[in-house]
Amino acid sequence: MPWAVVPRAHLAPGGVWPEGPLAPDAPPGARLGQAVALALAAAMEHRKLGARALAQQAGQGMTHPTILAILDGDRLPAAHTLLLLEMVLKTSLYPADLHSELTEGQHPAP
C-alpha cells in the first residue's frame, strides 16, 4: 500500500513538517514524502492554487483531502496521483535523483 509510510512520523525530535530534518533512520518513503510535499507546496504557491482548485483541475477523482494529506505528510501519493498533479502544475514533483542521495556511500553486498 503506497501510503503505509507516514512521512511526518519520521521527523527528528523538534522538527516541523515539511522543512524539519528527518530522523537518521527514517525510511526512504519518509524522504520521498518530504521531497514531494515541499515540491508540491512550492508549485501550488507559484501557481496560486489551493488544494480544492488543484483537485478540480486535476479531475480524475482527485480530491482536496488527498492533496492535503500529501502536503501534511500523512501519506505518500500514488504514482497516478503524482502524475495528475504534475500535469496540472506543469512541473516535476518526483525527486528523480533521490535514489542517488539515499544510496550515496552505500556499497552493494558482495
Solvent accessible surface area in square Angstrom, and as a share of the most:
residue,aa,sasa,rsa
1,M,167,0.75
2,P,67,0.42
3,W,100,0.35
4,A,77,0.60
5,V,42,0.24
6,V,60,0.34
7,P,0,0.00
8,R,112,0.41
9,A,74,0.57
10,H,57,0.25
11,L,39,0.20
12,A,19,0.14
13,P,136,0.85
14,G,82,0.79
15,G,21,0.21
16,V,108,0.62
17,W,34,0.12
18,P,22,0.14
19,E,129,0.58
20,G,10,0.09
21,P,91,0.58
22,L,16,0.08
23,A,19,0.15
24,P,130,0.82
25,D,124,0.64
26,A,10,0.08
27,P,39,0.25
28,P,88,0.56
29,G,14,0.13
30,A,0,0.00
31,R,63,0.23
32,L,37,0.19
33,G,3,0.03
34,Q,28,0.13
35,A,28,0.22
36,V,0,0.00
37,A,0,0.00
38,L,73,0.36
39,A,34,0.26
40,L,0,0.00
41,A,43,0.33
42,A,64,0.49
43,A,11,0.08
44,M,15,0.07
45,E,130,0.58
46,H,139,0.62
47,R,99,0.36
48,K,173,0.73
49,L,30,0.15
50,G,42,0.41
51,A,14,0.11
52,R,156,0.57
53,A,38,0.29
54,L,0,0.00
55,A,6,0.04
56,Q,145,0.65
57,Q,108,0.48
58,A,10,0.08
59,G,31,0.30
60,Q,136,0.60
61,G,70,0.68
62,M,25,0.11
63,T,64,0.37
64,H,47,0.21
65,P,75,0.47
66,T,22,0.13
67,I,0,0.00
68,L,77,0.38
69,A,18,0.14
70,I,2,0.01
71,L,32,0.16
72,D,71,0.37
73,G,1,0.01
74,D,50,0.26
75,R,70,0.26
76,L,17,0.08
77,P,16,0.10
78,A,32,0.25
79,A,86,0.67
80,H,104,0.47
81,T,19,0.11
82,L,17,0.08
83,L,94,0.47
84,L,18,0.09
85,L,0,0.00
86,E,35,0.16
87,M,119,0.53
88,V,28,0.16
89,L,1,0.01
90,K,154,0.65
91,T,59,0.34
92,S,80,0.52
93,L,4,0.02
94,Y,112,0.43
95,P,31,0.20
96,A,72,0.56
97,D,106,0.55
98,L,25,0.12
99,H,118,0.53
100,S,54,0.35
101,E,119,0.53
102,L,47,0.23
103,T,75,0.43
104,E,144,0.65
105,G,66,0.64
106,Q,125,0.56
107,H,161,0.72
108,P,123,0.77
109,A,92,0.71
110,P,181,1.14
